[in-house]
Amino acid sequence: MKEIEKKTDLFDKISHLIEQARRKVAATINREMVVLYWNIGKTIKKEIIKSDRAD
């Protein structure tokens, strides 16, 4: 019976590590997407201002 408990404990530890890594990856991706969209907006704004000045 202890053999099964050890395997279950090992599985739980590994599952926890995987879940932590997934959360970190998701947080990093979300952060980078926010920066990307902010930079896209900034670039569009600059182009519009440049275009308005040219008119």
The first five atom37 places (N, CA, C, CB, O) and aatype in JSON, in Angstrom:
{
  "aatype": [12, 11, 6, 9, 6, 11, 11, 16, 3, 10, 13, 3, 11, 9, 15, 8, 10, 9, 6, 5, 0, 1, 1, 11, 19, 0, 0, 16, 9, 2, 1, 6, 12, 19, 19, 10, 18, 17, 2, 9, 7, 11, 16, 9, 11, 11, 6, 9, 9, 11, 15, 3, 1, 0, 3],
  "atom_mask": [
    [1, 1, 1, 1, 1],
    [1, 1, 1, 1, 1],
    [1, 1, 1, 1, 1],
    [1, 1, 1, 1, 1],
    [1, 1, 1, 1, 1],
    [1, 1, 1, 1, 1],
    [1, 1, 1, 1, 1],
    [1, 1, 1, 1, 1],
    [1, 1, 1, 1, 1],
    [1, 1, 1, 1, 1],
    [1, 1, 1, 1, 1],
    [1, 1, 1, 1, 1],
    [1, 1, 1, 1, 1],
    [1, 1, 1, 1, 1],
    [1, 1, 1, 1, 1],
    [1, 1, 1, 1, 1],
    [1, 1, 1, 1, 1],
    [1, 1, 1, 1, 1],
    [1, 1, 1, 1, 1],
    [1, 1, 1, 1, 1],
    [1, 1, 1, 1, 1],
    [1, 1, 1, 1, 1],
    [1, 1, 1, 1, 1],
    [1, 1, 1, 1, 1],
    [1, 1, 1, 1, 1],
    [1, 1, 1, 1, 1],
    [1, 1, 1, 1, 1],
    [1, 1, 1, 1, 1],
    [1, 1, 1, 1, 1],
    [1, 1, 1, 1, 1],
    [1, 1, 1, 1, 1],
    [1, 1, 1, 1, 1],
    [1, 1, 1, 1, 1],
    [1, 1, 1, 1, 1],
    [1, 1, 1, 1, 1],
    [1, 1, 1, 1, 1],
    [1, 1, 1, 1, 1],
    [1, 1, 1, 1, 1],
    [1, 1, 1, 1, 1],
    [1, 1, 1, 1, 1],
    [1, 1, 1, 0, 1],
    [1, 1, 1, 1, 1],
    [1, 1, 1, 1, 1],
    [1, 1, 1, 1, 1],
    [1, 1, 1, 1, 1],
    [1, 1, 1, 1, 1],
    [1, 1, 1, 1, 1],
    [1, 1, 1, 1, 1],
    [1, 1, 1, 1, 1],
    [1, 1, 1, 1, 1],
    [1, 1, 1, 1, 1],
    [1, 1, 1, 1, 1],
    [1, 1, 1, 1, 1],
    [1, 1, 1, 1, 1],
    [1, 1, 1, 1, 1]
  ],
  "atom_positions": [
    [[0.82, -1.2, 0.0], [0.0, 0.0, 0.0], [0.86, 1.26, 0.0], [-0.93, 0.0, 1.2], [0.5, 2.24, -0.64]],
    [[1.98, 1.24, 0.7], [2.86, 2.41, 0.73], [3.44, 2.7, -0.64], [3.99, 2.19, 1.74], [3.7, 3.86, -0.98]],
    [[3.63, 1.67, -1.43], [4.14, 1.83, -2.79], [3.18, 2.7, -3.61], [4.33, 0.45, -3.48], [3.61, 3.6, -4.34]],
    [[1.9, 2.44, -3.48], [0.89, 3.21, -4.21], [0.87, 4.65, -3.71], [-0.52, 2.57, -4.05], [0.75, 5.58, -4.51]],
    [[0.98, 4.85, -2.4], [0.99, 6.2, -1.83], [2.2, 6.99, -2.33], [0.99, 6.13, -0.29], [2.09, 8.18, -2.62]],
    [[3.35, 6.34, -2.42], [4.55, 7.0, -2.92], [4.37, 7.44, -4.38], [5.77, 6.07, -2.79], [4.74, 8.55, -4.76]],
    [[3.8, 6.54, -5.18], [3.58, 6.86, -6.59], [2.57, 8.0, -6.73], [3.11, 5.62, -7.36], [2.73, 8.88, -7.58]],
    [[1.53, 7.97, -5.92], [0.52, 9.02, -5.97], [1.13, 10.35, -5.55], [-0.68, 8.67, -5.06], [0.86, 11.38, -6.17]],
    [[1.96, 10.33, -4.51], [2.62, 11.55, -4.04], [3.55, 12.11, -5.12], [3.41, 11.26, -2.74], [3.57, 13.31, -5.36]],
    [[4.3, 11.24, -5.77], [5.19, 11.65, -6.86], [4.38, 12.25, -8.01], [6.02, 10.45, -7.37], [4.74, 13.3, -8.55]],
    [[3.29, 11.6, -8.37], [2.43, 12.1, -9.44], [1.88, 13.48, -9.08], [1.26, 11.11, -9.7], [1.85, 14.38, -9.93]],
    [[1.44, 13.64, -7.84], [0.91, 14.94, -7.39], [1.96, 16.04, -7.45], [0.37, 14.82, -5.96], [1.67, 17.16, -7.86]],
    [[3.18, 15.72, -7.06], [4.27, 16.7, -7.11], [4.56, 17.11, -8.55], [5.54, 16.12, -6.46], [4.73, 18.3, -8.85]],
    [[4.63, 16.13, -9.44], [4.9, 16.42, -10.84], [3.75, 17.21, -11.46], [5.14, 15.11, -11.63], [3.99, 18.15, -12.22]],
    [[2.53, 16.84, -11.15], [1.36, 17.57, -11.65], [1.39, 19.02, -11.19], [0.07, 16.89, -11.19], [1.06, 19.92, -11.96]],
    [[1.76, 19.23, -9.95], [1.85, 20.59, -9.4], [2.92, 21.4, -10.15], [2.17, 20.54, -7.89], [2.69, 22.57, -10.47]],
    [[4.06, 20.8, -10.41], [5.12, 21.49, -11.15], [4.66, 21.88, -12.55], [6.37, 20.61, -11.23], [4.93, 22.99, -13.02]],
    [[3.97, 20.98, -13.21], [3.47, 21.26, -14.55], [2.45, 22.39, -14.51], [2.83, 20.0, -15.17], [2.49, 23.29, -15.35]],
    [[1.55, 22.36, -13.54], [0.53, 23.4, -13.43], [1.16, 24.76, -13.14], [-0.47, 23.04, -12.33], [0.71, 25.77, -13.68]],
    [[2.17, 24.8, -12.3], [2.89, 26.05, -12.02], [3.51, 26.61, -13.3], [3.98, 25.83, -10.95], [3.42, 27.8, -13.58]],
    [[4.14, 25.74, -14.07], [4.78, 26.17, -15.31], [3.74, 26.69, -16.3], [5.57, 25.0, -15.94], [3.98, 27.7, -16.97]],
    [[2.61, 26.03, -16.39], [1.55, 26.49, -17.29], [1.06, 27.87, -16.9], [0.37, 25.5, -17.29], [0.83, 28.73, -17.76]],
    [[0.89, 28.1, -15.61], [0.43, 29.41, -15.14], [1.45, 30.5, -15.45], [0.14, 29.38, -13.63], [1.1, 31.6, -15.86]],
    [[2.73, 30.17, -15.26], [3.78, 31.15, -15.57], [3.78, 31.49, -17.07], [5.16, 30.6, -15.15], [3.9, 32.65, -17.45]],
    [[3.65, 30.46, -17.89], [3.63, 30.67, -19.34], [2.44, 31.54, -19.72], [3.57, 29.32, -20.09], [2.58, 32.48, -20.5]],
    [[1.27, 31.24, -19.17], [0.07, 32.03, -19.49], [0.24, 33.48, -19.06], [-1.17, 31.41, -18.81], [-0.14, 34.39, -19.8]],
    [[0.79, 33.71, -17.88], [1.01, 35.07, -17.39], [1.99, 35.82, -18.28], [1.52, 35.05, -15.94], [1.78, 37.0, -18.6]],
    [[3.05, 35.16, -18.69], [4.04, 35.79, -19.56], [3.44, 36.13, -20.91], [5.25, 34.86, -19.74], [3.67, 37.23, -21.43]],
    [[2.69, 35.23, -21.47], [2.05, 35.47, -22.77], [1.08, 36.64, -22.66], [1.32, 34.2, -23.27], [1.06, 37.52, -23.52]],
    [[0.27, 36.66, -21.61], [-0.69, 37.75, -21.43], [0.03, 39.09, -21.31], [-1.55, 37.51, -20.19], [-0.41, 40.08, -21.9]],
    [[1.11, 39.12, -20.56], [1.88, 40.36, -20.39], [2.43, 40.83, -21.74], [3.04, 40.14, -19.39], [2.35, 42.01, -22.07]],
    [[2.98, 39.92, -22.5], [3.55, 40.27, -23.8], [2.47, 40.71, -24.79], [4.33, 39.1, -24.38], [2.71, 41.59, -25.61]],
    [[1.3, 40.11, -24.71], [0.2, 40.53, -25.59], [-0.23, 41.96, -25.27], [-1.0, 39.57, -25.46], [-0.53, 42.73, -26.18]],
    [[-0.28, 42.31, -24.0], [-0.63, 43.68, -23.61], [0.4, 44.66, -24.16], [-0.72, 43.8, -22.06], [0.04, 45.7, -24.7]],
    [[1.67, 44.33, -24.02], [2.73, 45.2, -24.55], [2.62, 45.31, -26.07], [4.13, 44.66, -24.16], [2.77, 46.4, -26.62]],
    [[2.36, 44.2, -26.74], [2.19, 44.21, -28.19], [1.07, 45.14, -28.61], [1.92, 42.79, -28.71], [1.25, 46.0, -29.48]],
    [[-0.11, 44.99, -28.0], [-1.25, 45.82, -28.37], [-0.99, 47.29, -28.05], [-2.51, 45.34, -27.64], [-1.41, 48.17, -28.8]],
    [[-0.31, 47.56, -26.95], [0.03, 48.94, -26.6], [0.95, 49.53, -27.67], [0.7, 49.01, -25.21], [0.75, 50.67, -28.11]],
    [[1.94, 48.77, -28.1], [2.86, 49.24, -29.14], [2.16, 49.43, -30.48], [4.03, 48.27, -29.3], [2.49, 50.36, -31.23]],
    [[1.22, 48.56, -30.8], [0.45, 48.72, -32.03], [-0.33, 50.04, -31.97], [-0.51, 47.53, -32.24], [-0.32, 50.81, -32.93]],
    [[-0.99, 50.29, -30.86], [-1.73, 51.54, -30.7], [-0.83, 52.76, -30.78], [0.0, 0.0, 0.0], [-1.19, 53.76, -31.4]],
    [[0.32, 52.66, -30.16], [1.3, 53.76, -30.19], [1.76, 54.04, -31.62], [2.51, 53.43, -29.29], [1.87, 55.2, -32.03]],
    [[2.03, 52.98, -32.37], [2.48, 53.13, -33.75], [1.39, 53.75, -34.61], [2.9, 51.76, -34.33], [1.66, 54.64, -35.41]],
    [[0.17, 53.29, -34.45], [-0.95, 53.85, -35.22], [-1.12, 55.32, -34.87], [-2.26, 53.06, -34.93], [-1.3, 56.15, -35.77]],
    [[-1.07, 55.66, -33.6], [-1.22, 57.05, -33.16], [-0.15, 57.94, -33.8], [-1.14, 57.14, -31.63], [-0.46, 59.03, -34.28]],
    [[1.1, 57.47, -33.8], [2.19, 58.25, -34.4], [1.94, 58.48, -35.88], [3.53, 57.54, -34.21], [2.15, 59.59, -36.38]],
    [[1.5, 57.46, -36.59], [1.22, 57.58, -38.03], [0.08, 58.56, -38.29], [0.88, 56.21, -38.62], [0.13, 59.34, -39.24]],
    [[-0.95, 58.51, -37.46], [-2.08, 59.43, -37.63], [-1.63, 60.87, -37.37], [-3.24, 59.06, -36.67], [-1.98, 61.77, -38.13]],
    [[-0.85, 61.09, -36.33], [-0.35, 62.43, -36.03], [0.54, 62.91, -37.17], [0.43, 62.44, -34.69], [0.45, 64.07, -37.58]],
    [[1.41, 62.03, -37.67], [2.28, 62.37, -38.79], [1.46, 62.75, -40.01], [3.23, 61.2, -39.11], [1.78, 63.71, -40.71]],
    [[0.4, 62.0, -40.27], [-0.46, 62.24, -41.41], [-1.23, 63.55, -41.25], [-1.43, 61.07, -41.6], [-1.38, 64.3, -42.22]],
    [[-1.71, 63.84, -40.06], [-2.43, 65.09, -39.81], [-1.55, 66.3, -40.01], [-3.0, 65.1, -38.41], [-2.01, 67.33, -40.5]],
    [[-0.3, 66.19, -39.64], [0.64, 67.3, -39.78], [0.99, 67.54, -41.26], [1.92, 67.02, -38.97], [1.28, 68.67, -41.68]],
    [[0.95, 66.47, -42.03], [1.29, 66.58, -43.45], [0.19, 67.27, -44.23], [1.57, 65.21, -44.04], [0.44, 67.86, -45.28]],
    [[-1.06, 67.18, -43.71], [-2.2, 67.79, -44.42], [-2.23, 69.26, -44.33], [-3.47, 67.27, -43.91], [-3.13, 69.9, -44.88]]
  ]
}
